[in-house]
Amino acid sequence: MSLRLRMRQALPEAMRARDKAAVSALRTTLAALDNAEAVPVGEAALRGGSLEESPVGAGTTEAVRRELSEGGVVDVVRAEAAERLAAAAQLTAPAQADRAARLRAEAAVLLRFLDGPDPA
């Protein structure tokens, strides 16, 4: 089972369990994966032109999205975890301890998905 699919399946479970750290980490990481597959702005702009030259018919306005390999998905998840750990390291004031702990918990959720096939 792919990493993305495991994460998608874990999201409703985390929501039912009211695990705020897991829900936040999974939602933002799945969104980051979707963003990584978006059509580059330059390519979308090149498809433009005059109205008279526009294609007509069903599906002609759809742009083909990029598709990440499993390695690309792993890279995005690893980057999301690293970003959280780096942000937590920056929060050194005592008043920011709760935020830093939440970021570390979110990173731990993501790292568990990278460690093996069963994130439980």
NORRATA-V847842 format. One record per residue. N is the residue number from 1. RES is the residue in one letter. SS is DSSP state (hx for helix, st for strand, lp for the rest). PSI is psi in whole degrees, 0 to 359 (999 if undefined). D_CENTER is the distance of its C-alpha to the mean C-alpha in Angstrom with 1 decimal. Layout:
BEGIN
n->[N;N]
res->[RES;RES]
ss->[SS;SS]
psi->[PSI;PSI]
d_center->[D_CENTER;D_CENTER]
END
This chain:
BEGIN
n->[1;2;3;4;5;6;7;8;9;10;11;12;13;14;15;16;17;18;19;20;21;22;23;24;25;26;27;28;29;30;31;32;33;34;35;36;37;38;39;40;41;42;43;44;45;46;47;48;49;50;51;52;53;54;55;56;57;58;59;60;61;62;63;64;65;66;67;68;69;70;71;72;73;74;75;76;77;78;79;80;81;82;83;84;85;86;87;88;89;90;91;92;93;94;95;96;97;98;99;100;101;102;103;104;105;106;107;108;109;110;111;112;113;114;115;116;117;118;119;120]
res->[M;S;L;R;L;R;M;R;Q;A;L;P;E;A;M;R;A;R;D;K;A;A;V;S;A;L;R;T;T;L;A;A;L;D;N;A;E;A;V;P;V;G;E;A;A;L;R;G;G;S;L;E;E;S;P;V;G;A;G;T;T;E;A;V;R;R;E;L;S;E;G;G;V;V;D;V;V;R;A;E;A;A;E;R;L;A;A;A;A;Q;L;T;A;P;A;Q;A;D;R;A;A;R;L;R;A;E;A;A;V;L;L;R;F;L;D;G;P;D;P;A]
ss->[lp;lp;hx;hx;hx;hx;hx;hx;hx;hx;hx;hx;hx;hx;hx;hx;lp;lp;lp;hx;hx;hx;hx;hx;hx;hx;hx;hx;hx;hx;hx;hx;hx;hx;hx;hx;lp;lp;lp;lp;hx;hx;hx;hx;hx;hx;lp;lp;lp;lp;hx;hx;hx;lp;lp;lp;lp;lp;lp;lp;lp;lp;lp;lp;lp;lp;lp;lp;lp;hx;hx;hx;hx;hx;hx;hx;hx;hx;hx;hx;hx;hx;hx;hx;hx;hx;hx;hx;hx;hx;lp;lp;lp;hx;hx;hx;hx;hx;hx;hx;hx;hx;hx;hx;hx;hx;hx;hx;hx;hx;hx;hx;hx;hx;hx;lp;lp;lp;lp;lp]
psi->[137;158;315;317;319;321;318;322;330;336;308;327;317;324;317;323;354;39;94;320;316;317;313;313;316;315;312;326;320;323;321;323;317;319;324;337;2;157;129;144;320;318;320;321;326;336;348;187;197;158;325;332;1;140;155;143;170;133;1;343;357;136;140;126;155;157;120;140;171;323;322;321;315;318;318;316;318;320;321;317;316;322;319;318;321;319;320;323;332;338;91;345;144;327;342;8;320;316;318;319;321;319;320;321;320;317;320;322;312;319;329;325;328;336;330;178;339;104;357;999]
d_center->[17.3;14.1;11.3;8.9;12.1;12.8;9.7;10.5;14.0;13.6;12.2;15.7;17.5;15.9;16.8;20.3;20.7;19.8;17.7;16.3;14.4;12.7;12.0;10.5;8.4;7.2;6.9;5.1;2.5;3.2;4.0;2.9;3.8;6.3;7.3;8.0;10.2;12.0;15.6;16.8;19.0;22.0;22.1;21.8;24.6;26.7;26.8;28.6;32.3;35.2;35.3;38.1;36.0;33.1;32.5;33.5;32.5;29.8;26.4;27.6;25.2;22.1;20.4;19.1;15.4;14.5;13.5;11.7;13.9;13.2;13.9;11.3;8.6;10.3;10.5;6.9;6.8;10.2;9.7;7.5;10.4;12.9;12.0;12.7;15.8;17.1;16.8;18.6;21.2;22.0;22.9;26.3;28.4;29.5;28.3;24.7;24.9;23.1;20.1;20.0;20.4;17.5;15.2;16.8;16.4;12.6;12.6;15.1;13.0;10.3;13.4;15.1;12.8;13.6;17.2;18.2;18.0;18.8;16.4;19.1]
END
